[in-house]
């Protein structure tokens, strides 16, 4: 991740924890992890520039890529990840901050972060 992003940002932490997927899944996960990290960096950059629509689009693309990765490993896991991604996009679209926070915490935990996500 770029050093201009705060390490306390929940999306930065999510991107950093994606490395756990490579450990669990193996080298086959690397392209997806790289793409998801890139999308999350785009989302953060867009958000910092005030481009909320661009940020939401980048986050949605990142979550869809994670769901696609999950589908290649386990169809049930992929279905669950697609559901999480859809709920996340819906919550962002409604500006439902509490629901969005809960979903980000689920995503972080799925990516290997075991900390309580009370950093918003």
Secondary structure by P-SEA (a helix, b strand, c coil): cccccccccaaaaaaaaaaaaaaaccccaaaaaaaaaaaaaaaaaaaaacaaaaaaaaaaaaaaaaaaaaaaccaaaaaaaaaaaaaaaaaaaacaaaaaaaaaaaaaaaaccccccccc
